[in-house]
């Protein structure tokens, strides 16, 4: 944990310095020497390993403005349908505005997942999901393929007089009726971690006005993201964990396991000892389901290499099989969730 705290402090200090106008744009990456052998033998830079991956996508209001967002009712519930591919065809400003945002983060050496390129990967992924019997909306598919840490959702409008002001005040007032909001969300929790917003901004065109305003507000916006991610490095990533018994399986989580404890007690003890400072909250505890929220897991191993939700889930599955003899699979679809499906005893 001392290692993670050090990395968190270092990440914040170095990143804030880079946001303050690093002209060389080196950020956390040292000058490349071309010596791969020396690089492989050197210590792992945990701060650089953990730098959040960014992806810029259109917000729902923007999709709706371009008639690329609809709702569909199924089984008594309303589902949002997002048509990202059609949006890119309709909005000739999108690529230029998104590129402006990406360039600002690229200058600080943030890793990027490109929205348009990710969409091109989805056709293959959709075919695989259909074969597996999974149903996902477009946004879930997008995040599953790209695996970003931070989503930047851009919403803009040229007709409304003003948009609500939230978080820090990045607004710039002028005589042209263009408004936008750029929200940075934790892709794992959907928590808004930074907001840039402006209304009635000046500019010869919508695109140029938004681009200029984004560049002006970016240093503070990036600082908010840096502070948030530094906190995650120290306190751990927030995820949800659900262990559910499949229909037709004769296992009850209240049954006694081969370890002597009930399955439920063993799982609770595991989560308590494999979260940062035992941080978790249990919301459901039944014979067929355990559900935990606010589980904080580490982002880095002791040697500085990355440790993510997939690694944590794999370790839990291994222990359920090895220690309890349970057949189980991970059926999670979201980035910040773990869904272990118990199928029986081996």
C-alpha positions in Angstrom: 0.0 0.0 0.0 3.0 2.3 0.6 4.0 1.8 -3.0 0.5 2.7 -4.2 0.5 5.9 -2.1 3.9 6.9 -3.5 2.7 6.4 -7.0 -0.5 8.4 -6.3 1.5 11.3 -4.9 4.0 11.1 -7.7 1.3 10.9 -10.4 -0.4 14.0 -9.0 2.8 16.1 -8.7 4.2 15.2 -12.1 0.9 15.5 -13.9 0.0 18.9 -12.4 3.4 20.1 -13.5 2.8 18.9 -17.0 -0.7 20.5 -17.1 1.0 23.8 -16.3 2.5 24.2 -19.8 5.2 21.6 -20.5 6.3 22.9 -23.9 8.2 19.7 -24.8 5.1 17.6 -24.1 7.2 14.9 -22.4 4.8 14.4 -19.5 5.7 11.2 -17.7 7.6 9.6 -20.6 11.3 9.9 -20.7 13.1 10.5 -24.0 13.2 7.3 -26.1 16.7 5.9 -26.6 15.9 3.0 -28.9 17.6 0.6 -26.4 14.8 -2.0 -25.9 17.1 -4.3 -23.8 17.9 -1.6 -21.3 14.2 -0.6 -21.2 13.1 -4.1 -20.4 15.6 -4.5 -17.7 14.8 -1.2 -16.1 12.3 -0.8 -13.2 8.6 -0.5 -14.1 7.3 3.1 -14.0 4.2 2.5 -12.0 3.0 6.1 -12.5 3.3 5.8 -16.3 1.6 2.4 -16.3 -1.4 3.7 -14.4 -2.0 6.8 -16.4 -5.7 6.8 -17.3 -6.8 6.0 -20.9 -9.1 8.7 -22.4 -11.9 8.3 -24.9 -14.1 11.2 -26.3 -17.7 10.3 -27.3 -20.8 12.3 -28.0 -23.2 12.8 -25.2 -26.9 11.7 -25.4 -28.2 15.2 -25.9 -26.0 15.6 -28.9 -27.1 12.2 -30.3 -30.7 13.3 -29.8 -30.1 16.6 -31.6 -28.9 14.6 -34.6 -31.8 12.0 -34.3 -29.4 9.3 -33.4 -30.8 8.4 -30.0 -34.1 6.6 -29.5 -35.8 4.5 -26.8 -37.3 1.1 -27.2 -39.6 -0.7 -24.8 -39.0 -4.4 -24.0 -40.3 -6.5 -21.1 -41.9 -3.4 -19.6 -38.6 -1.4 -19.6 -37.3 1.5 -21.7 -33.9 0.9 -23.3 -31.8 3.7 -24.9 -30.6 3.0 -28.4 -27.5 5.0 -29.5 -26.6 5.1 -33.2 -23.0 6.3 -33.0 -22.1 5.3 -36.6 -25.0 7.3 -38.1 -24.0 10.3 -35.8 -20.5 10.5 -37.3 -22.0 10.6 -40.8 -24.5 13.3 -39.9 -22.3 15.6 -37.8 -19.5 17.1 -39.9 -18.1 19.0 -36.9 -17.6 15.9 -34.7 -14.2 14.7 -36.0 -12.6 18.2 -35.7 -13.9 18.9 -32.2 -13.0 15.4 -30.9 -9.6 15.7 -32.5 -9.0 19.0 -30.7 -9.8 17.4 -27.3 -7.6 14.4 -28.1 -4.7 16.6 -29.1 -4.8 18.4 -25.7 -4.5 15.1 -23.9 -2.0 13.6 -26.3 0.2 16.6 -25.6 0.3 15.4 -22.0 1.0 11.8 -23.0 -2.3 10.4 -21.9 -3.1 7.2 -23.7 -6.1 7.5 -26.0 -8.8 5.2 -27.4 -10.1 6.7 -30.6 -13.9 6.8 -30.9 -14.2 6.3 -34.6 -11.6 3.5 -34.7 -13.3 1.7 -31.9 -16.6 1.8 -33.7 -15.0 0.0 -36.6 -14.1 -2.9 -34.3 -17.7 -3.3 -33.2 -19.0 -5.2 -36.2 -16.8 -8.1 -35.4 -17.5 -7.8 -31.7 -21.3 -7.7 -32.3 -21.1 -10.9 -34.2 -19.3 -12.6 -31.3 -21.8 -11.3 -28.8 -24.7 -12.6 -30.9 -23.1 -16.0 -31.0 -22.7 -16.0 -27.3 -26.3 -14.9 -26.7 -25.3 -11.6 -25.1 -27.3 -8.4 -25.6 -25.5 -5.1 -25.1 -26.3 -1.5 -26.0 -24.0 0.5 -28.2 -22.3 2.3 -25.3 -21.6 -0.9 -23.4 -20.1 -2.4 -26.5 -18.0 0.7 -27.1 -16.5 0.7 -23.6 -16.0 -3.1 -23.6 -13.9 -2.9 -26.7 -12.0 0.4 -25.9 -11.6 -0.2 -22.2 -11.1 3.5 -21.3 -10.6 4.7 -17.8 -12.1 8.1 -18.4 -14.9 8.9 -20.8 -15.2 12.5 -22.1 -18.8 13.1 -23.1 -19.3 16.1 -25.4 -22.7 17.8 -25.7 -23.1 20.9 -27.7 -26.0 22.9 -29.1 -26.3 26.0 -31.3 -29.9 26.9 -30.4 -30.3 27.0 -26.6 -29.4 30.2 -24.8 -27.5 28.6 -22.0 -26.6 25.3 -20.3 -26.5 24.6 -16.6 -23.2 25.4 -14.9 -21.7 22.7 -12.8 -18.3 22.0 -11.2 -15.7 24.7 -11.9 -16.6 27.7 -13.8 -15.0 27.5 -17.3 -17.6 29.6 -19.0 -16.9 32.4 -21.6 -19.7 34.8 -22.6 -20.0 36.4 -26.0 -22.6 37.3 -28.6 -23.0 33.9 -30.4 -25.5 31.4 -29.3 -23.3 28.3 -29.0 -23.2 26.2 -25.9 -21.3 23.0 -24.9 -20.5 20.8 -22.0 -17.6 18.4 -21.7 -18.1 15.9 -18.9 -15.3 13.6 -17.7 -16.7 10.4 -16.3 -15.1 7.4 -14.6 -15.9 4.7 -17.1 -16.1 2.1 -14.3 -18.6 4.0 -12.1 -20.1 6.7 -14.3 -19.2 9.3 -11.7 -18.6 12.7 -13.1 -15.0 13.7 -12.1 -14.6 17.0 -14.1 -16.8 19.4 -16.1 -16.1 22.1 -18.6 -19.1 24.1 -19.8 -19.7 27.3 -21.7 -22.6 29.2 -23.1 -23.0 32.0 -25.7 -19.4 31.8 -26.8 -17.8 33.8 -29.6 -16.4 32.4 -32.8 -16.7 32.6 -36.6 -18.2 29.1 -36.6 -19.6 26.6 -34.1 -16.5 24.3 -34.5 -14.0 27.1 -34.1 -15.8 28.6 -31.1 -15.9 25.3 -29.3 -12.3 24.4 -30.1 -11.0 27.8 -28.8 -13.1 27.5 -25.6 -12.0 23.9 -25.0 -8.3 24.8 -25.3 -8.7 27.7 -22.8 -10.5 25.6 -20.2 -8.3 22.5 -20.6 -5.6 23.0 -18.0 -8.1 23.2 -15.1 -10.1 20.4 -16.6 -7.1 18.1 -16.8 -6.1 19.1 -13.2 -9.5 17.8 -11.9 -9.0 14.5 -13.8 -5.5 14.2 -12.4 -6.6 14.8 -8.8 -9.4 12.2 -9.2 -7.2 9.5 -10.6 -4.5 10.2 -8.0 -7.1 9.4 -5.4 -7.9 6.1 -7.2 -4.2 5.2 -7.1 -4.2 5.7 -3.4 -7.6 4.4 -2.3 -8.3 1.9 -5.1 -10.8 1.6 -7.9 -14.5 1.4 -7.0 -16.2 -1.7 -8.5 -19.3 -3.8 -7.8 -19.1 -7.5 -7.1 -22.0 -9.9 -7.6 -21.9 -13.7 -7.0 -25.1 -15.4 -8.2 -26.2 -19.1 -8.5 -27.5 -20.0 -11.9 -31.1 -21.2 -12.2 -31.3 -25.0 -11.8 -28.1 -25.2 -9.8 -28.6 -27.0 -6.4 -25.9 -25.0 -4.6 -27.1 -22.5 -1.9 -24.6 -19.8 -0.8 -25.7 -20.6 2.8 -24.5 -24.2 2.4 -21.4 -25.3 4.2 -18.4 -25.5 1.9 -15.4 -27.9 2.0 -13.5 -25.1 3.9 -15.9 -25.4 6.8 -17.5 -21.9 6.4 -20.6 -21.3 4.4 -19.9 -20.2 0.8 -21.3 -16.8 1.6 -19.0 -16.3 4.7 -16.0 -17.5 2.7 -16.7 -15.0 -0.1 -17.3 -12.1 2.3 -13.9 -12.9 4.0 -12.2 -13.0 0.6 -13.6 -9.6 -0.4 -12.7 -8.1 3.0 -9.0 -9.2 2.6 -8.7 -8.4 -1.1 -10.0 -4.9 -1.1 -8.0 -1.8 -0.1 -8.4 -1.4 3.6 -11.3 -3.8 3.5 -13.5 -1.2 1.7 -16.8 -2.7 0.6 -20.6 -2.6 1.3 -22.9 -5.6 1.1 -26.3 -4.8 -0.4 -27.8 -8.3 -0.8 -27.1 -11.7 1.0 -29.5 -14.5 0.0 -29.2 -18.2 -0.7 -28.7 -17.5 -4.4 -27.0 -14.1 -4.5 -24.4 -11.9 -2.9 -24.1 -8.3 -4.0 -21.4 -5.8 -2.9 -20.9 -2.2 -3.9 -18.1 0.3 -3.3 -15.4 -2.4 -3.4 -12.0 -0.7 -3.7 -9.4 -2.7 -5.5 -5.8 -1.8 -6.1 -4.6 -0.6 -9.5 -1.0 -1.7 -9.2 1.0 -4.7 -8.1 3.9 -4.2 -5.7 6.4 -4.2 -8.6 4.4 -1.3 -10.3 2.7 -3.4 -13.0 -1.0 -2.9 -13.7 -3.6 -4.8 -11.8 -7.2 -4.3 -13.0 -10.8 -5.6 -12.6 -10.1 -8.6 -14.9 -7.1 -9.6 -12.8 -9.1 -9.3 -9.6 -12.0 -11.3 -11.0 -9.6 -14.0 -12.3 -8.1 -14.4 -8.9 -11.5 -14.7 -7.2 -12.6 -17.3 -9.8 -9.4 -19.3 -9.2 -9.9 -19.3 -5.5 -13.6 -20.3 -5.8 -12.6 -23.3 -7.9 -9.4 -24.3 -5.9 -10.6 -23.7 -2.4 -14.4 -24.3 -2.6 -14.6 -26.6 -5.7 -17.2 -24.4 -7.4 -17.7 -24.3 -11.2 -18.0 -20.6 -12.1 -17.6 -18.1 -14.9 -17.5 -14.3 -15.1 -20.5 -12.9 -17.0 -19.9 -9.2 -16.4 -20.5 -6.8 -19.2 -19.6 -3.4 -17.7 -16.0 -2.3 -17.0 -16.6 -1.7 -13.3 -18.5 -4.8 -12.4 -17.8 -8.4 -11.5 -20.5 -11.0 -12.0 -19.5 -14.5 -11.0 -22.1 -17.1 -12.1 -22.0 -20.3 -10.0 -22.9 -23.3 -12.1 -22.4 -26.1 -9.6 -19.7 -28.2 -7.7 -16.8 -29.7 -9.6 
